[in-house]
Amino acid sequence: MTTKADLPTASQPTQLPEKIDYLGPAPLIQGDDAAAYDTLLAHASGTVKPADIFEEIWVRDIVDQTWESLRLRRHKAGLMNATADEGLRRVLWRFNIQGTSAITVAWSERDPETVQKVNELLASSGLTMDSVNAQTLRLIIDPIERIDRMIASNETRRNATLHEIERHRAGFGQKLRRAVEDVEDAEFEVIAPAAEQDAPAAQMESGVIVPTAAERPLVGHAALATDDAVPAAEPAALAPEHQILAPVDAALAPEETTPAEAHTVPAVDYAPAPEQMAEQAA
């Protein structure tokens, strides 16, 4: 029968968890202590603190596997105790005592006189109860080994369930980290300055269109380099509000001259003065 002494001690007392009907009743058999099982479930739930349905199922699996391992250990001890009389019979055969079967039955019933007599016989040959237990184990070594393998299998499944909880929480932590990073990236999204966003609307209201860098005309060497490839565009018609200044600009502009006029040398009259002609005649 399982008692609270068979269970691990929790560092801090925990409250019993609420009953979860969809996981079914506790896997208890005759001789199991329901209160001890509830205490084990409370300790496991308080330690793991399941956060969702998956972790609740895994915690229940861990508790059931641990409970079964504890039960198997009790069964192994019970099997040793139940077969101890046969081990004692094998040990008493060396003493050539009459009525060995009756002695072993009385010893197994814990008759005080018989127990004292058996202890004296063992001490006289330098033996103890360890010799009886060793002989008993030899007789039932096969079922004991199977029980040990079942315990090891339960512990392996329990450890695998613990790893599943760790992986589940690690994956949840990674998802949470990615979500936080997405929120941070959204907070630092690059947004164009308000002046640049409002410039088209302001230009439409004022009627003055400011050309962009790509729309501005080429100046200097860049313009000369493109004269042969791109023909000069005809001047665009002035807007009505700019046509008022056109006569003033024409009056102030210098007179245009053709290249031939610019290089023509004015004629000079080289005829000699009268004084010069009189001197030459004399």
Backbone torsions as a table, in degrees:
resi	resn	phi	psi	omega
1	MET	NA	130.8	-178.6
2	THR	-76.1	133.0	175.9
3	THR	-122.1	170.1	-179.3
4	LYS	-65.5	-22.1	177.9
5	ALA	-67.2	-22.4	179.3
6	ASP	-78.9	-11.2	-173.3
7	LEU	-96.7	151.9	175.1
8	PRO	-67.8	148.8	-178.6
9	THR	-88.6	130.2	178.8
10	ALA	-79.3	149.3	179.3
11	SER	-68.5	-34.2	178.9
12	GLN	-134.2	144.8	179.0
13	PRO	-66.1	141.3	179.9
14	THR	-125.2	155.4	177.9
15	GLN	-84.7	151.1	178.9
16	LEU	-67.2	137.0	179.5
17	PRO	-72.3	160.5	177.2
18	GLU	-66.7	147.9	178.9
19	LYS	-66.8	134.8	178.9
20	ILE	-110.3	102.0	-173.1
21	ASP	-66.0	-36.2	-174.5
22	TYR	-71.4	-10.8	175.1
23	LEU	-91.0	-1.1	176.8
24	GLY	82.9	172.0	-179.8
25	PRO	-73.0	165.7	178.6
26	ALA	-66.8	141.1	-178.0
27	PRO	-79.2	72.1	-177.0
28	LEU	-105.9	145.9	176.9
29	ILE	-122.7	179.9	178.3
30	GLN	-59.3	130.5	-179.1
31	GLY	98.5	-15.5	178.0
32	ASP	-79.4	147.1	-179.6
33	ASP	-98.4	112.4	-178.2
34	ALA	-63.8	-37.3	179.4
35	ALA	-64.9	-37.9	178.2
36	ALA	-66.2	-38.8	177.3
37	TYR	-63.6	-43.7	179.0
38	ASP	-63.1	-36.2	178.0
39	THR	-65.6	-42.7	177.6
40	LEU	-62.4	-42.2	178.9
41	LEU	-64.0	-38.6	178.7
42	ALA	-66.2	-41.3	179.7
43	HIS	-64.9	-43.3	-179.5
44	ALA	-66.2	-43.7	180.0
45	SER	-65.7	-37.9	178.5
46	GLY	-68.1	-29.2	179.3
47	THR	-79.3	-47.7	-176.4
48	VAL	-80.0	-36.5	-176.7
49	LYS	54.9	70.3	-178.0
50	PRO	-58.6	137.3	-175.5
51	ALA	-103.1	-15.7	-179.3
52	ASP	-150.8	-176.3	-175.8
53	ILE	-65.0	-35.6	-179.6
54	PHE	-64.4	-44.8	-179.8
55	GLU	-68.5	-31.4	175.5
56	GLU	-63.7	-43.0	178.5
57	ILE	-64.6	-42.8	-179.1
58	TRP	-65.7	-38.9	177.8
59	VAL	-63.6	-41.1	177.5
60	ARG	-63.5	-39.7	176.9
61	ASP	-61.8	-43.5	179.9
62	ILE	-61.3	-43.5	-179.6
63	VAL	-64.8	-44.4	-179.4
64	ASP	-64.8	-40.8	179.4
65	GLN	-67.4	-39.3	177.0
66	THR	-65.8	-41.3	179.2
67	TRP	-62.6	-41.7	179.3
68	GLU	-66.2	-38.0	177.7
69	SER	-64.1	-42.0	177.2
70	LEU	-63.0	-40.1	179.0
71	ARG	-64.9	-41.3	179.2
72	LEU	-64.5	-37.1	177.0
73	ARG	-65.2	-38.8	176.2
74	ARG	-65.4	-40.0	178.6
75	HIS	-63.9	-37.8	178.5
76	LYS	-63.5	-43.8	176.9
77	ALA	-65.5	-39.5	178.5
78	GLY	-65.1	-36.4	177.8
79	LEU	-65.4	-38.5	177.3
80	MET	-64.1	-43.8	-179.9
81	ASN	-66.8	-37.5	-178.1
82	ALA	-70.5	-23.8	-177.5
83	THR	-104.9	4.4	-176.2
84	ALA	-64.5	-32.4	-179.5
85	ASP	-63.8	-34.4	176.8
86	GLU	-69.1	-38.0	175.4
87	GLY	-64.7	-39.5	177.8
88	LEU	-64.7	-38.9	178.4
89	ARG	-60.8	-40.8	179.5
90	ARG	-65.7	-34.7	179.5
91	VAL	-72.8	-38.7	-176.3
92	LEU	-73.1	-16.6	179.9
93	TRP	-61.5	-26.7	-178.3
94	ARG	-72.6	-17.5	-178.2
95	PHE	-91.1	-5.4	-180.0
96	ASN	53.8	48.4	-179.1
97	ILE	-94.4	137.6	176.9
98	GLN	-77.7	143.3	178.1
99	GLY	73.3	39.6	-179.8
100	THR	-63.3	-39.3	-178.7
101	SER	-63.5	-42.5	179.6
102	ALA	-64.9	-37.9	179.3
103	ILE	-64.9	-45.0	-178.4
104	THR	-65.6	-35.1	178.2
105	VAL	-67.4	-45.5	178.8
106	ALA	-64.9	-37.4	177.8
107	TRP	-64.8	-42.3	179.5
108	SER	-65.7	-25.4	175.8
109	GLU	-84.6	2.0	177.7
110	ARG	61.6	41.8	173.9
111	ASP	-67.4	126.0	-174.1
112	PRO	-58.5	-43.2	-178.2
113	GLU	-66.4	-41.0	-179.6
114	THR	-67.7	-41.1	178.7
115	VAL	-60.5	-42.1	179.4
116	GLN	-64.8	-39.9	-179.7
117	LYS	-66.4	-41.3	179.7
118	VAL	-65.2	-40.1	179.5
119	ASN	-64.3	-37.3	178.8
120	GLU	-67.7	-40.2	178.3
121	LEU	-63.7	-42.9	179.5
122	LEU	-65.0	-43.3	-179.0
123	ALA	-65.2	-33.3	-179.5
124	SER	-65.9	-23.9	178.6
125	SER	-105.1	10.0	179.3
126	GLY	73.2	25.1	-179.8
127	LEU	-109.6	163.2	176.8
128	THR	-134.4	-174.2	177.4
129	MET	-68.1	-17.9	175.7
130	ASP	-63.8	-33.4	178.1
131	SER	-66.0	-38.8	178.0
132	VAL	-66.8	-43.5	179.5
133	ASN	-65.0	-37.2	178.9
134	ALA	-65.8	-41.8	178.2
135	GLN	-65.8	-36.4	177.9
136	THR	-65.9	-43.6	179.4
137	LEU	-62.6	-36.6	178.7
138	ARG	-62.3	-33.9	-178.2
139	LEU	-74.4	-30.5	-174.6
140	ILE	-121.8	30.5	-176.1
141	ILE	-63.5	-35.3	-178.4
142	ASP	-65.0	-52.0	177.3
143	PRO	-63.9	-31.2	177.5
144	ILE	-64.7	-41.9	178.2
145	GLU	-63.7	-40.2	178.5
146	ARG	-64.2	-38.9	177.6
147	ILE	-64.1	-41.7	179.1
148	ASP	-63.0	-39.2	178.1
149	ARG	-65.8	-37.1	177.1
150	MET	-65.4	-38.8	177.4
151	ILE	-65.2	-44.4	179.1
152	ALA	-62.4	-38.9	178.4
153	SER	-64.2	-41.7	177.8
154	ASN	-62.8	-41.9	179.9
155	GLU	-66.8	-36.3	177.0
156	THR	-64.1	-44.1	178.4
157	ARG	-65.8	-37.1	177.7
158	ARG	-63.9	-44.4	178.6
159	ASN	-64.4	-37.5	177.2
160	ALA	-63.8	-37.8	177.6
161	THR	-65.9	-38.8	176.3
162	LEU	-62.6	-40.2	177.7
163	HIS	-64.8	-36.6	177.8
164	GLU	-63.1	-39.7	177.6
165	ILE	-64.1	-42.1	179.1
166	GLU	-63.5	-44.4	178.8
167	ARG	-64.6	-39.7	179.3
168	HIS	-62.5	-43.6	-179.3
169	ARG	-72.2	-34.1	176.4
170	ALA	-65.4	-42.7	176.8
171	GLY	-63.3	-38.9	177.0
172	PHE	-65.0	-38.4	178.1
173	GLY	-64.9	-37.9	177.4
174	GLN	-65.9	-42.1	177.2
175	LYS	-62.0	-42.6	179.0
176	LEU	-63.9	-38.8	179.4
177	ARG	-65.0	-42.3	178.4
178	ARG	-64.1	-38.2	178.8
179	ALA	-64.2	-40.8	178.2
180	VAL	-64.9	-41.1	178.7
181	GLU	-64.0	-38.4	177.7
182	ASP	-64.0	-39.8	178.2
183	VAL	-65.4	-41.8	179.4
184	GLU	-65.1	-40.4	178.3
185	ASP	-64.1	-37.1	179.4
186	ALA	-68.0	-34.0	179.5
187	GLU	-68.6	-30.5	-178.1
188	PHE	-103.4	31.4	178.4
189	GLU	-68.8	136.6	-177.8
190	VAL	-74.0	126.2	-179.6
191	ILE	-123.1	135.6	-179.8
192	ALA	-63.8	146.4	178.5
193	PRO	-58.2	152.1	-178.1
194	ALA	-63.9	-33.2	-179.2
195	ALA	-63.8	-41.3	179.7
196	GLU	-69.8	-33.9	179.9
197	GLN	-70.2	-34.8	-177.1
198	ASP	-87.8	-7.9	-175.7
199	ALA	-60.6	-46.8	179.9
200	PRO	-59.0	-40.2	-179.6
201	ALA	-66.2	-41.0	-179.8
202	ALA	-65.8	-38.7	178.7
203	GLN	-65.7	-37.7	178.8
204	MET	-65.8	-37.8	179.8
205	GLU	-69.3	-39.6	-176.8
206	SER	-83.5	-18.0	-178.5
207	GLY	81.7	2.3	-179.2
208	VAL	-107.5	117.7	-179.0
209	ILE	-98.8	119.2	178.7
210	VAL	-91.5	119.7	-178.4
211	PRO	-69.4	150.8	175.5
212	THR	-81.3	175.4	-178.9
213	ALA	-61.4	-35.2	-179.7
214	ALA	-74.3	-24.6	-177.7
215	GLU	-91.2	-12.3	-177.5
216	ARG	-70.7	145.3	-179.6
217	PRO	-70.3	154.3	177.9
218	LEU	-75.4	146.7	-176.1
219	VAL	-126.1	145.4	171.3
220	GLY	73.1	-135.5	-176.1
221	HIS	-62.6	-33.3	179.9
222	ALA	-63.6	-37.3	179.0
223	ALA	-69.2	-39.6	179.9
224	LEU	-65.6	-35.2	-177.8
225	ALA	-67.5	-24.2	-176.7
226	THR	-102.7	2.9	-178.3
227	ASP	-65.9	-38.6	-177.5
228	ASP	-74.3	-29.9	-174.4
229	ALA	-88.0	-37.5	-174.8
230	VAL	-117.2	120.7	177.9
231	PRO	-66.6	148.7	-179.3
232	ALA	-67.0	137.5	180.0
233	ALA	-80.7	146.1	177.6
234	GLU	-69.1	144.2	-179.4
235	PRO	-61.9	137.8	179.9
236	ALA	-77.8	152.1	178.7
237	ALA	-66.2	139.6	-179.1
238	LEU	-72.9	147.7	175.1
239	ALA	-68.7	156.9	-178.4
240	PRO	-54.4	-40.8	-176.3
241	GLU	-70.2	-17.5	179.1
242	HIS	-97.7	-9.9	-178.8
243	GLN	-71.7	-19.6	179.1
244	ILE	-65.2	-35.6	-177.8
245	LEU	-83.0	-6.3	-176.3
246	ALA	-63.8	-46.6	179.0
247	PRO	-61.0	-39.1	-179.4
248	VAL	-64.9	-41.9	178.7
249	ASP	-64.4	-35.3	179.9
250	ALA	-69.4	-36.1	-179.6
251	ALA	-69.6	-37.1	-177.7
252	LEU	-81.2	-16.2	-177.5
253	ALA	-72.1	142.9	177.9
254	PRO	-67.5	153.8	-179.8
255	GLU	-67.8	138.0	-178.3
256	GLU	-83.2	141.0	178.5
257	THR	-125.8	148.4	177.4
258	THR	-80.2	159.9	177.9
259	PRO	-59.6	-32.9	179.7
260	ALA	-68.3	-41.3	179.0
261	GLU	-66.7	-33.3	-177.7
262	ALA	-67.0	-27.3	-177.5
263	HIS	-104.6	7.0	179.8
264	THR	-81.2	130.1	179.3
265	VAL	-92.6	126.8	-178.5
266	PRO	-64.6	146.1	-179.3
267	ALA	-71.6	142.1	-178.3
268	VAL	-121.8	132.5	-179.8
269	ASP	-85.8	116.0	-178.6
270	TYR	-102.7	20.3	178.4
271	ALA	-65.9	136.5	-177.4
272	PRO	-74.6	149.5	177.7
273	ALA	-68.9	161.1	-179.1
274	PRO	-59.0	-40.3	-179.8
275	GLU	-59.4	-41.7	-179.5
276	GLN	-65.2	-36.6	-179.1
277	MET	-68.6	-37.3	179.1
278	ALA	-66.9	-40.8	178.9
279	GLU	-64.1	-39.7	-179.1
280	GLN	-67.0	-35.3	-179.9
281	ALA	-69.5	-37.4	179.1
282	ALA	-67.9	NA	NA
